[in-house]
Amino acid sequence: MLPPPPQEREFPWWLAILAVTGVYLFWQVLTEEHYAQVLRTLRRGIWITVLVTVISYAGACALGLGLATMQLSKSRILRQTSRLYVEVMRGVPILVLLLYVAFVLAPALVSLWNWATAWTGWEPMRGRDFPLLWRAVIALILAYSSFLAEVFRAGLLAIDKGQLEAADALGLSRWQRFRLVTFPQAFRLILPPLGNDLVAMVKDSSLVSVLGVTDITQLGKVTAAGNFRYFETYNVVALLYLTMTIGLSLALRRVERGMTRR
């Protein structure tokens, strides 16, 4: 077994500094009413942020993996379709895509649904029946699936061809080869970039606030506009995001080290 790199043996001063700062801010929250009031308000938005992050990331992973397999397909149509999707989605800013899905694509889907179900006699669907929360989730899935598709594609291409030939020699089907040989090895390679995108998803979930979704950022804006205590409010907002992202980063590093030692 190789010795751990020097950075693994160093004392994490950066973490100590952040921990001290976080403890100080939490102490402020516990002892000062202004901070405590802000936290009570923002606490309702934590669950929305977590919900948006988890659902969007899971959907983006599933769609991204499908796009990656399409790019590695023998079918030219599938390869070109996947490449077209990836390049378009990567080239559009997430905020623009969010607004496009919310105010262009979603109304179009509602109109399409009403047209397709007109013969059934069902009550027509209204735009407000399509919640802004789910419009935001769809936009994040579409945006991040293009980035994750490239991550999955790189991981799948990194598998040694000898492994695939051995799987074929054992008589494994394409699905068995993917499930038992290709994906488990590729997952170890792509875990760091997958974790990086998950942390980025936590931060980019704040973009849903432009649609009025009551996540941490939106509640922070509303709170600051009401009490004019921008310093206290955005300190708490930053603290909540840092707590989630740093905690998630440390957990992912631990998982990564555990997998590399096997």
C-alpha positions as CSV (number, residue, x, y, z in Angstrom):
1,M,0.0,0.0,0.0
2,L,1.4,3.4,-0.9
3,P,2.0,5.9,1.9
4,P,-0.6,8.7,2.1
5,P,0.3,11.9,0.3
6,P,1.7,14.8,2.4
7,Q,-1.6,16.7,2.3
8,E,-3.3,13.7,4.0
9,R,-0.9,14.0,7.0
10,E,-1.2,17.7,7.4
11,F,-3.3,19.2,10.1
12,P,-6.4,20.8,8.4
13,W,-5.9,24.3,9.5
14,W,-8.5,25.5,6.9
15,L,-11.1,23.3,8.6
16,A,-10.1,24.6,12.1
17,I,-10.5,28.2,10.9
18,L,-13.9,27.4,9.4
19,A,-15.0,25.5,12.5
20,V,-14.0,28.3,14.8
21,T,-15.9,30.8,12.6
22,G,-18.9,28.5,12.5
23,V,-19.0,28.0,16.2
24,Y,-18.8,31.8,16.7
25,L,-21.7,32.4,14.3
26,F,-23.8,29.6,15.9
27,W,-23.1,31.2,19.3
28,Q,-24.3,34.5,17.9
29,V,-27.5,32.7,16.7
30,L,-28.0,31.2,20.2
31,T,-27.4,34.4,22.2
32,E,-28.6,37.2,20.0
33,E,-32.3,37.5,19.2
34,H,-31.8,39.1,15.8
35,Y,-29.8,36.1,14.6
36,A,-32.2,33.6,16.2
37,Q,-35.2,35.2,14.5
38,V,-33.5,35.0,11.1
39,L,-32.6,31.3,11.7
40,R,-36.2,30.5,12.6
41,T,-37.4,32.1,9.4
42,L,-34.7,30.4,7.2
43,R,-35.2,27.0,8.8
44,R,-38.3,26.5,6.7
45,G,-36.2,26.9,3.5
46,I,-33.6,24.3,4.4
47,W,-35.9,21.4,3.5
48,I,-36.8,23.0,0.2
49,T,-33.1,23.4,-0.6
50,V,-32.4,19.8,0.3
51,L,-35.4,18.5,-1.6
52,V,-34.4,20.5,-4.8
53,T,-30.8,19.3,-4.5
54,V,-31.6,15.6,-4.0
55,I,-34.3,15.2,-6.6
56,S,-32.4,17.3,-9.2
57,Y,-29.1,15.5,-8.7
58,A,-30.7,12.1,-8.8
59,G,-32.6,12.9,-12.0
60,A,-29.5,14.5,-13.5
61,C,-27.4,11.4,-12.7
62,A,-30.0,9.1,-14.3
63,L,-30.3,11.2,-17.4
64,G,-26.6,11.9,-17.6
65,L,-25.8,8.1,-17.5
66,G,-28.3,7.5,-20.3
67,L,-26.8,10.3,-22.4
68,A,-23.3,8.8,-21.8
69,T,-24.3,5.4,-22.9
70,M,-25.9,6.9,-26.0
71,Q,-22.6,8.6,-26.9
72,L,-20.9,5.2,-26.7
73,S,-23.6,3.5,-28.7
74,K,-22.9,2.0,-32.1
75,S,-25.9,4.0,-33.5
76,R,-24.8,7.2,-35.1
77,I,-28.3,8.7,-34.5
78,L,-28.0,8.1,-30.8
79,R,-24.5,9.4,-30.6
80,Q,-25.4,12.6,-32.5
81,T,-28.6,13.2,-30.6
82,S,-26.7,12.9,-27.3
83,R,-23.9,15.2,-28.4
84,L,-26.5,17.8,-29.6
85,Y,-28.2,17.7,-26.3
86,V,-25.0,18.0,-24.3
87,E,-23.6,20.9,-26.3
88,V,-26.8,22.9,-26.2
89,M,-27.4,22.4,-22.5
90,R,-23.8,23.2,-21.6
91,G,-23.9,26.3,-23.7
92,V,-26.9,27.9,-22.0
93,P,-26.5,29.5,-18.6
94,I,-28.4,27.7,-15.9
95,L,-30.3,30.9,-14.9
96,V,-31.4,31.4,-18.5
97,L,-32.4,27.7,-18.8
98,L,-34.3,28.0,-15.5
99,L,-36.3,31.0,-16.8
100,Y,-36.9,29.3,-20.2
101,V,-38.2,26.1,-18.6
102,A,-40.4,28.0,-16.2
103,F,-42.0,30.5,-18.6
104,V,-41.6,28.8,-22.1
105,L,-41.3,25.1,-21.8
106,A,-43.7,24.6,-18.9
107,P,-46.6,26.5,-20.5
108,A,-46.0,24.6,-23.7
109,L,-46.2,21.3,-21.9
110,V,-49.5,22.4,-20.3
111,S,-50.9,23.3,-23.7
112,L,-49.7,20.0,-25.1
113,W,-51.3,18.1,-22.3
114,N,-54.6,19.9,-22.7
115,W,-54.6,19.2,-26.5
116,A,-53.7,15.6,-26.0
117,T,-56.5,15.0,-23.3
118,A,-59.2,17.2,-24.9
119,W,-61.1,14.1,-26.1
120,T,-61.3,12.7,-22.6
121,G,-63.5,15.5,-21.2
122,W,-61.1,16.1,-18.4
123,E,-60.9,19.6,-16.9
124,P,-58.1,21.5,-18.7
125,M,-54.9,21.9,-16.8
126,R,-54.0,25.4,-15.8
127,G,-50.5,26.9,-15.7
128,R,-50.6,27.3,-11.9
129,D,-51.2,23.5,-11.6
130,F,-47.6,23.1,-12.7
131,P,-45.8,24.3,-9.5
132,L,-42.7,26.6,-9.9
133,L,-40.8,24.2,-7.7
134,W,-41.0,21.4,-10.2
135,R,-40.3,23.7,-13.1
136,A,-37.0,24.6,-11.3
137,V,-36.2,21.0,-10.6
138,I,-36.7,20.1,-14.3
139,A,-34.4,22.9,-15.3
140,L,-31.6,21.8,-12.9
141,I,-32.0,18.2,-14.2
142,L,-31.6,19.3,-17.8
143,A,-28.6,21.5,-17.0
144,Y,-26.6,19.2,-14.8
145,S,-27.3,16.0,-16.9
146,S,-25.2,17.5,-19.6
147,F,-22.2,17.9,-17.3
148,L,-22.7,14.5,-15.7
149,A,-23.0,12.9,-19.1
150,E,-19.4,13.9,-19.8
151,V,-18.3,12.6,-16.4
152,F,-19.9,9.2,-17.0
153,R,-18.6,9.0,-20.5
154,A,-15.0,9.7,-19.4
155,G,-15.3,7.1,-16.7
156,L,-16.7,4.4,-19.0
157,L,-14.0,5.1,-21.6
158,A,-11.3,4.7,-18.9
159,I,-12.1,1.0,-18.4
160,D,-9.4,-1.2,-19.8
161,K,-10.5,-3.1,-22.9
162,G,-9.1,-6.3,-21.4
163,Q,-11.8,-6.2,-18.7
164,L,-14.5,-6.0,-21.4
165,E,-12.9,-8.8,-23.4
166,A,-12.7,-11.0,-20.2
167,A,-16.4,-10.3,-19.6
168,D,-17.3,-11.3,-23.1
169,A,-15.2,-14.5,-22.7
170,L,-17.3,-15.4,-19.6
171,G,-20.4,-15.1,-21.7
172,L,-21.9,-12.1,-19.9
173,S,-24.6,-10.2,-21.6
174,R,-24.1,-6.5,-22.3
175,W,-26.3,-5.6,-19.3
176,Q,-24.4,-8.0,-17.1
177,R,-21.1,-6.6,-18.4
178,F,-22.2,-3.1,-17.6
179,R,-23.6,-3.9,-14.2
180,L,-20.9,-6.2,-12.9
181,V,-17.7,-5.0,-14.7
182,T,-17.9,-1.7,-16.3
183,F,-19.9,0.5,-14.0
184,P,-18.4,-0.6,-10.6
185,Q,-14.9,0.2,-11.9
186,A,-15.9,3.4,-13.6
187,F,-17.7,4.6,-10.5
188,R,-14.4,4.6,-8.5
189,L,-12.9,6.8,-11.1
190,I,-15.7,9.3,-11.4
191,L,-16.6,9.6,-7.7
192,P,-14.5,12.8,-7.2
193,P,-16.1,14.7,-10.1
194,L,-19.6,13.4,-9.1
195,G,-19.1,14.7,-5.6
196,N,-17.9,18.0,-6.9
197,D,-21.1,18.3,-9.0
198,L,-23.2,17.4,-6.0
199,V,-21.6,20.2,-4.0
200,A,-22.2,22.6,-6.9
201,M,-25.8,21.5,-7.1
202,V,-26.3,22.5,-3.5
203,K,-25.1,26.0,-4.3
204,D,-26.9,26.3,-7.7
205,S,-30.2,25.2,-6.0
206,S,-30.2,28.8,-4.8
207,L,-31.1,29.9,-8.3
208,V,-34.7,28.6,-7.8
209,S,-35.2,31.7,-5.7
210,V,-35.6,33.8,-8.9
211,L,-38.9,31.9,-9.4
212,G,-40.1,32.7,-5.9
213,V,-39.5,29.2,-4.6
214,T,-39.1,29.5,-0.8
215,D,-35.6,28.0,-0.4
216,I,-32.9,29.5,1.9
217,T,-31.9,32.2,-0.5
218,Q,-35.5,33.4,-1.2
219,L,-36.4,33.5,2.5
220,G,-33.2,35.3,3.2
221,K,-34.1,38.0,0.6
222,V,-37.6,38.4,2.1
223,T,-36.3,38.5,5.6
224,A,-33.6,41.1,4.9
225,A,-36.1,43.2,3.0
226,G,-38.4,43.2,6.0
227,N,-36.0,43.8,8.9
228,F,-33.2,45.6,7.0
229,R,-30.6,43.6,8.9
230,Y,-28.7,42.5,5.8
231,F,-25.5,41.7,7.8
232,E,-27.2,39.3,10.2
233,T,-29.5,37.7,7.6
234,Y,-26.9,37.0,5.0
235,N,-24.4,35.8,7.6
236,V,-26.9,33.1,8.5
237,V,-27.7,32.3,4.9
238,A,-23.9,31.8,4.1
239,L,-23.5,29.8,7.3
240,L,-26.3,27.4,6.3
241,Y,-24.9,26.8,2.8
242,L,-21.3,26.4,4.2
243,T,-22.5,23.9,6.7
244,M,-24.2,21.8,4.0
245,T,-21.4,22.1,1.4
246,I,-18.4,21.5,3.7
247,G,-20.2,18.7,5.6
248,L,-20.9,17.1,2.3
249,S,-17.4,17.6,1.0
250,L,-15.9,16.0,4.1
251,A,-18.2,13.0,3.8
252,L,-17.4,12.5,0.2
253,R,-13.7,12.6,0.9
254,R,-14.1,10.0,3.5
255,V,-16.0,7.8,1.1
256,E,-13.4,8.4,-1.6
257,R,-10.5,7.4,0.7
258,G,-12.4,4.3,1.8
259,M,-12.9,3.2,-1.8
260,T,-9.2,3.8,-2.8
261,R,-7.9,1.7,0.0
262,R,-9.8,-1.4,-1.1
